[in-house]
Amino acid sequence: MMKRRDFLTSLIASALTLSAGTRTGAAPARTRPNILWISLEDITPMMGCYGDKYARTPVFDSFAAEGIRYTRAHAVSPVCSPSRSSVITGMYPSSLGSMHHRNSTQPPKFLKMLPNLLRQAGYYTSNNAKKDYNMRGDRWHQSSHKANWRNRPDKEQPFFAVFNFGQCHSSITKIPEDRIVKERLNRLKPEDFHDPKKAPIPPYHPDVPEFRRAWARYYDSVTQVDYRTGDLIDQLKKDGLWEDTIVFVWADHGVGMPRGKHTLWEQGTHVPLIVRFPKKYQHLAPAKPGSAIDELVTLMDLGPSALSLAGIDTPEYMHGRPLFCKRKVEYRDYVFGMRDRLDTRFEMVRSVRDKRYRYQRNFYPHLPFAPYEDFQFGAVVMKKWVELARQGKLTGAQEMLAMRFKPVEELYDSENDPYLVKNVADDPKYADVLKRMRGQLRDWMVETRDLGILDEAEMLERAKGKASPWDLGQSLDNYEQILDTANLQLQGKAAIPELLARAKDPDSAVRFWAVLGLVTSRSSDAKVVSGLKSALQDKSVSVRITAAEGLFNLGRCEEGLPVLIEALNHPIRHAQIRAAGVLDSQPPEANGKLQPAVEPLQQAVGRNKNNKSVMPFGLNFPFKRALKAVSGQENYYRWGQGASGSPKQ
């Protein structure tokens, strides 16, 4: 991994080159290949060419027979917008500050997005039509539902075209049956539909009719996008461009079923990725047609690879590598992943994957794996899962998603556990592996300046004086101290004395993680309670909300409630949303103590009535939900309840 000082030096040189408009290594336009990306949504390698016998994917299978199939391709995030941010920039969202779902990040001045670079190099660029990059600055010749390479004025001009197929989006599990075929599956013939009785049910899902129907429908949707991919291939052939175009097929992240999309487990990041090189461009290919490459790659490598195929050197600031072409760079030994705020629920999980092991670090272990979110929990399968969880009928791997708390660390061994569902982090046999993977994560976070170590409200507050969140990350001289404070969680209750000391540190980010460490210790020791109460007076709203949450978790709602009510009026909306999220996540017996929050929440609802923010349901949404919770109308408490009503630990 490049040393940080060398990285910054090369970055400055790269930025100067780009600002001067230099197209390093660019070949003459007429000799360069066309590049087509076919982006699918929300699927793992659910294709016959990947050995899935339940799948019906004749186009993908034929395409893979002529192309190169990557078996260890991963998204850097299991959520669409941060994943797409990494694709379009070639950079980790956690370095840019674009890791939170549906935010509007200010990119650093040196950054030029992929379509900008290709357009500058003489390519016609079109996008049909999804963006979802968490930032602006992309410059396409055309970006709309009508965008197509056919629209370029000069038919000799090479093109970079993107088509996004959303029929396999996770919403397939929510659409009523009477609309599914008409809206999502209109290309399927009767024999194409999958039999629910034959659906392969993974061990982390209950074998019940609701899940069998959902899996069958999901596979139906993959057949739908298989046909749509065939349509594009037919267009290329009709236009005489099939042998002039390098075609990529990939999915933005894993499958939109429980334990997949939105989670950083294997099923949330493992994706299909296939590339076909026509005969005239085989000299650019990394392997022969029909090959499978088992090396670790990420979607973040798509951009540098496209640039390389166009004869353009990868900008030094990009974290991605040109791995999908004949290359001069090495494959990775590890790929890294991230999961941060999704809609109105705050989170921070990081992962490290090598060819055998998957390590995950839960920085917010006091939160459940699956807090309530309306979009996700509106699906039939999630409603059934909630029902089974509350009846205490989930067992083994099925029960994990319903846990009240997360472990601080998870480690999975794919060689002995192909579904990666058995956490062996506490197994002494894996102690050396755990230490190695933990160290790799720390080194990566320090090297890339992972901004997840700043609570979102804190990051936004600090970024006000910087050109961008990226610049903020580079300026954190005490980064390692902040991260090491966060990692005191690894010591459990033994770290409490040090956490109490760091809760008084001059830096608010250090104090945040120290107080969060006290919260995650779940200790009711008098010194811990005193430390949390003192933190209610902290200058940082992030620290204050965290302290209040810790007191709530200890059943001391009255002491933390004034801080949350105050935060509902904070000028940074993410502080407001986080406070509302704490209020709507309390057990039913706490409702009587939360009545003072009713009127402030009513005011927040009224104040944001017409606010159409980047939140998918509008900024008003979390306050409505919290109001229903504290008023006793609905309860969103950690939904994974056992038969006795006690939280799963």
N, C-alpha and C positions, 0 to 999 in steps of 0.2 A: 504494500500500500504506500502511495506517495507521501513523503513527509509534508507536514502542513506548510512549512516555510517554502519548500520547493513548489508546492501546489499554488500558493499565492503568487509566487514569482512568474510561473508559467501562465497563470490566469491573466495577469496583467498583459503579458505579451500576446496572449490569445485575443484578449479584448481589443487591443490596439490593431491587430491584424484584421479582425472582423469589422471594426469601425471604419477601417480604410477601404472596405469593400473587396478585399482580396479573396479570391476563390482558390485556395491552395490546392494544387494538384488537379483542378477541374479539367476534364477532357473536353474536346469539342462537342457541342450539343448533339450533332447528328450521330455520333458514335456511341452515345450513352443509352443505357436501357431505360425503358419505361418502368415505373415501379407502382404496383397496385397493392394496397393493404385492404384486406377484408377482415373487419373487426367484428367479432361476435360478442355477445354479452352473457356473462354469468354462467359459464360452463367449465367443467373439468374436461379431460380428454375422453368425452363420451362419443367415441367414433369407432367404427369397425377397424380402421387402420391402426388403432391403439390397442387392439385386442378385445374390445368390448363387444361381446357376442349378442347383446340385447339391442345394440344400436342398429339403425337402418340409415346408413350414410354413404350411398353409392358414389356421390360426387367427391366427397372428401377422401374416400378410399382410393378412387382412381387418381385423384390429385396427388395423394401421398405416394402412390406407386411411381409417379414421375418426379416426385420432389424429395425433399429431405425433411424427415420428421424428428422433432426434438422431444425427447422423453422426459427431460428434467427442466422444463421451462416453468418459471414462476413469475407472477405479478409481484411487485414490491408492496402492494396493499390489497386487501380483500374488498375494498370499496372503490367504486368506479372513478370518482373524481380525483383522488390522489394517485390512483393507478394511471389514469390518463395524463395527469400532470407529469408523471415520470416519463411517459412515452413521448410526449410532445417536446419536452425540454432535455431529455437525456440525463436528468439530475434527480437525486433523491428528494422527494417532497419534504422530508424532515429537515433538509438543509435549506430549502427555499421558504419554508413556512406554509407550504400548501398541503400539508398532511391532514388537515381537518376537512371533513366533507362539506362541500358547498361553502367555501369561504372565498374571499376576493383578495388574493395576495398581490402585493406589489413586487414584481420581479426585479432582480438586480439589474443595473444599467447595462452590464456586459452581455446579458442573456439575449440570444436570438433563438426563437423557436424553430423547429424543424422546417415548417413550410416556408418561413422567411429565408432560411439558408438555401433551400432548394430553389426557391423563386429567384433569389439573387444570383444563383448559378445557372439560370436559364431554363428552369423547369416550369411547366404549367402546373399549378397546384390546385386541386379541388377536393372538397370535403363534403360528403353526403352522409349525415349532416350533423351528427352529435359532436359536441366539443367537450364540455364539462372538465375544463383544465384547472379550475380554481384560480385562474388569473387571466388577464387580457394581454394582448400583444401579438397574437397570431395574425399573420397576413396571408390569406389565401387569394388566389385569383377569383375563386368562387367557393362559397360555403353555404349550401342550402340543400333542400330536398331535391333540387333539380341539378345539382352539381354533377358533372360527368366529364371525363376526358374528351368526349365528343364535342364539348363546347369550346375547345381551344381554337382560336382564330387560325393559327398556323398548324396544319395537320402534320407537319414535319417536326414540330417542337416536342421534345421528350416531356413526359408528364409524370407527376406523382399524384395519384388519386387514392382517396380513402372512402370506403363504403362501410357504414356501420349498420349491422343487422340486429335489431332488438327483439325479434319474436321469441328468442330464448331468454329474455330478461326474467328475473325472479317473479315478476308480477303474473307470470303464467300460473302460479299457484294461488292467485287471488281472484282471477277473472271467473265469473259464473260460467258454468258448463254450457249454458245456452248461447254464450257469446264467444267461447274459446275458438271453435272451429272457424267461425266467420271472421274473427278479428286476427287470429294468430296462426291458424293451421289450414288456410284456404288452398294451399298447394298440395295437400296430401291426398293420395288416392286411398280408397277403403283398405287396401292391403298394407298401407303404410302405418296405420295406427298400431300402437304397442299394447299388448295384452297386459293389464295390471296384474293378473295372476302369475305372470312370468317375470315380473319386475324383480331385478336383483336388489334386495334390501340389505344395506350395509349394517354391520353390528352396532353402529351408533344410532340407528333408527329403530323404533318399534315396528314390528311386523303386523300392521293393522291396515284395514282397507283404505283409510284416508292417505296413508303414506304410499301405498301401492298405486293408487290413482294418481297421486301427485308425481311420482317418479315416471309413470307411464306418459303423462302429459308432458313432462319435461323432455323426455326422449322424443316425443312427437314434435316438440318445438325445434329440437336439433335437426330432425329430418326436414322441417320447414326451411331452416337457414341453409341446409345442404342444397336444397333445390334452388334457393335464391343465389347461392354461390355459383351454381351451374348456369344460371341466367347471365351472370357477369362474364363467365368464361365464354359463353356463346357469343356475347357482344364483342369480346376481344377477337374471337375467331372471325366473326362476320366483318369486322373492321380491318382484318388482316394484321392484327397486332399481337396475336397469341405468341408468336415466336420472337416478338420484340419486347416482351414484358415479363419482368420478374414479379411473381405473385406471392404474397404472404397471407396466410390465414392464421388468425390468433384470437384468443378471447381475453377480455380485459381483466378478468379475475375468475375465481372459482365458482362453483355451482350455487345457485340461489335457493338452497335448501338448508334446514337447520344443521349447524356445525360447518357449513360451507361459507358462502358470502357473509361478510360482516365479522367473521372470526378469523384469527390468524393461524388457525390450524391448517394442516396440509390441504384439506378440501376447499379452503378459502383462497389459496394462492396458486395451486397447481393448475396449469392451463395447457390446452393444445397449442402447438405452434408448428406450422408446416410451410416450407418455402420451395417453390418450383422455379428452376432456372431453365429457360429455353436453350436449345442446342447451341445457338450462337453466343450465349453468355455462360456456357459451362466453365469457361476458364476463370470465372469469378466465383464459382461455387466452392464451398468447403468440403463437399463430398459428392459421390456419384448419385445419380437418380435412384430413388428407391431406398436410400440409406436411412438409418436411424442414428442419431447422435445422442449419446447418453451423458454428455457433459452438462454442468450447471449453467443455465442462461436465464436472463430476466427480460421482461418486456422493455425495460429501460435500454436494452441493447438494440432495439429496433431502429431508433433514430440514427445512432452512429453507423449502423450497418447500411441504412439507406444512403447516408452521406458517402460512405465508402464506395458503394456501388455506382454512385454518380461521379466518382472521382474527386471527392472532397475530403480533406483531412478532418478527423474528429476534433472539434474545439477542445482545448485543454480543460475547460471548466466542466465538461460533461463527465458524469460518473459512469455512464454506459460505455460499452465496448463494442467495436464492430465485429461481432461474433457470428453473424449470419452470412458470411461471405469468406472468400479466401483471405486469411488474416495474418497479421504480423504480431498480434497480441495473444496473450495466453488466456485460456479459460480460467474461470474462478475456482477456488477451492471452497468458497462459501458464498451463499446468497443471503441477503438480509431483507427482512420484511417489517412492516409497521402497521399498526392500527391505532387511530386516534379518534377524536370526536366524530360521532356519526349522528347527523341531525342534531338532536338536543341532548344526547347522552355523551358525557365526557369519558375518555378512556386513554390509556397509553399502554400498548403492548409492543414488544419488539421480538423478532425471531432471527435465528441463525440456522441455516440449513446447509449441511454438507451432503455428500452422496448417501450417507447412511443415517445420520442423526438429525433430529430437529429439536432445537432448544428454543424455549419461549420464556420471556421475562415479563411478568405482569407487574407493572409499576403501580397499579391501583388495585391491589389484591383485596381491598375492602369492598369492592364493587362486584356484583355478580357477572358471570360470563354474558348473560343475556338480559339486561334490564329492559323494561317494557318500552317498546316503540310502536306507535300505531301502524306504520306501514308494514313492518315485519309481522306483527302479531295479528294483523287482519287476515293472514293466510289460514286456510283450513287446517293445514298441517300444524301450525303453531297453536291454534286453538285446541287441537287434539293433544298436543304435547303438554300444554298447560293442564288440561283435564287429567292426563295420566300422571303428571308430576304431583298434582295436589291429591291424587288418590294413592300416591306412593307406589305406583306400578312401573316406574322406570327403574331399570337395573343396569349395572355395569357401565359401559361407555355411554348408554342412553341417558344416564342420570347426570352426567358431568355438566351438561349445559344448564341444568336446573340447580346447580350448587349456589348456596347463599354467598360464599366467599370463594375467591380464586386462590390457588397456591401461588407463592411468590415466583416459583420457577417450575417449568415443565421440561421434560426431556423424553424424547421418543426414539425408539430404535426400529427403523423400517425393515431391517433384516429379519428381526424376530416378531415384528408387529406391523404387517403391511398396511393396515388402516391407520396406524399411528394414533392409537387410542389409549395405550397403557403408559401412564406417566411413571418413569423410572428414575426421576430426579433424586429420590430418597434412597435408591438402591446403592449400597456401597460398591457394588461391582462396576458401577458407572461413574464413580467419583472423579476419575481422571478425565473422562469425556466431559463431564459437567464443568469441571474447572477450565478445560480448554475452550469450550463453547462460550462460557461466561466471559472469559478473557477476550475472545474474538469480538463479542458484542461490545464490550467496553472500548476496545481499541477503535472499532468502527464508529461508535458514537462520538468519540473524541475527535477522530480524524475528519469526519464529515460535519461536525458541529450540529448534531441532532437537536433541533429546537424543541423537541418534545419535553425537554427538561424544564421548560418554562410553561407554567399553566397558560392557557390560551389568553385569558384576560391580561396576565402579566406580560406575555409576549407582545400583545397589541399595545399595551401601555408603554413598554420600553422601546418599541419600534417607532414611536412617534418622532423620536429625534434622529432616526436613521433613514437612509435612502430606501432600505428594504429590510424585511426580516433576515434575509441572508447576511446583510451587512451587520445586523445585530448579532447574529451568531458568531461571526468572525471577531467581534469586539469583546466577547466574553472571556476575559483573561483568567477568570476563576472557574472556567468551565469544569475542570476536573474536580474541583472542590464541590461544586453543585452536584455533579454526577455521583461522586463518592458518598455524599449525604443521602442521595436517593437509594444507593446500594446498601446503606445500613440496614435496610429491611431484611437483607439476607441473614443478618445475625439474630433476628427475632427479638425477644424481650431482653436479651443480653445487651442490646444496643441502647436501651432506654436512657441510661445516664448520659451517653454521648449525644443522643437526640435532644435531651433537655438542654444541654449546653449549646448545641447548634441552633436551637429555637430562638436564641438571643443574638444570633450572628448579625452583623451589619447588613448583609446582603439578603434581600427578600426572597430570592430563589432558594438560597440555603435554608432559610427559615421555613419556607413552604414544604420542602422535603423533610425537614426535621419534624414539623408538626404532622405531616402525613405519616411519617414513620410511627409517631405516637398513636395515631388513629389505627394504623394497620396492626399494631401490637395487640389491640383489643384488650388492653390492660385497664383495669379499674383502680389501679394503685393510686393513692392520694397524690403522689407527686405527678403522675401522668395527668390526672384530672386538673390539678393546679396549673400544669403547663398548658393544657388546652384552654382553660379559662383565661389565662394571661394572654394567649394568642388571639383571643376575641377582640383585643384592643390594638392589634397590629396595624401598621400603616397600610399594608398590602391587603386589598380585598380578597385576593386569592388565599392568603394565609387565614384571614378571618373566616371565610366560608368553610375552609378545611377544618378549622378548629370547631366550628359549629357542627359540622357533619360528625366529627368524632364524638362530641357530647351527645348528639342525637343517637348515635349508635350505642351509647352507654345508657340510654334511657333518660338523659338529662335535657329533654327538649326545651324546657322553659329557659334554660341558661343560654342556649344557642339561638333561639328563635329571633330575638331582636336583631341579631347580625344578618340573618337571612332576609328579614323584612326590609332592613335598610338596603341590602344588596339589590332588592327588586327595583330600586330607583337609581342604581349605579349607571353612570354615563356609558360604560362599556357593556353592550348588550349581552356578551357572553358571560359576564358575571351575573347578570339578571337571570339568564337561562340556567346557569349552574345552580343558583339558589333555588329556583323553581323545581329543579330536578331533585334536590335534596328533600324538599317539602312533599313532593308527590311519591316518594319512595318509602314512606314510613308505614309501619304495621297499623292495622285498624285501631288498635287500642290507644294509639297516639293521637287520634283525631281530636279528642276532647281538649288536648293541650295545644292544638294548633289553631284554635279559633281566632286568635288575634291576627292571623295571617289572611283571614278571609277578605276583609275590606281592602288591604293593600293589593291582594291578587285581583280583586274586582277592578281596582283602579288600573292595574297593569293591563288587564284585558281591554278596558276602555281606551287606554292610552295607545295601545297597539292595534286597535280595531282595523285600521286600514293600512297597516304596515306590511308591505310585500317585500320581504327580505330574501336573502339567498337560502333561507331555510325552506325546505320543500313545502311545508304547510303554512308558511308565513310566520313572522316573529310572534304573533299572538298565540300560536298553538301551545307552547309549553306552559303558558300562564293559565290557559283554559283547563289544561290537564291537571295542573296543580290545584286549581280552584275546585275542581270536581273531587280531588282526593281529600283535601282538608275539610271540605263540606260533607264528606261521607257519602257522596253520590257514587263514586267508583273507587276501587282500591288497586293501586299499581305496585303494591309491596312486592318485594322479591318473589316473583311468581312461582318459583320452584318450591312448593311446600310439600312436606311429607303428609302421609295420611293423618298424622296426629296434629298437623298444623304447624309443627315446628320447622324452622328453616333447615334445609339441607346444608351441612357444613362442608 
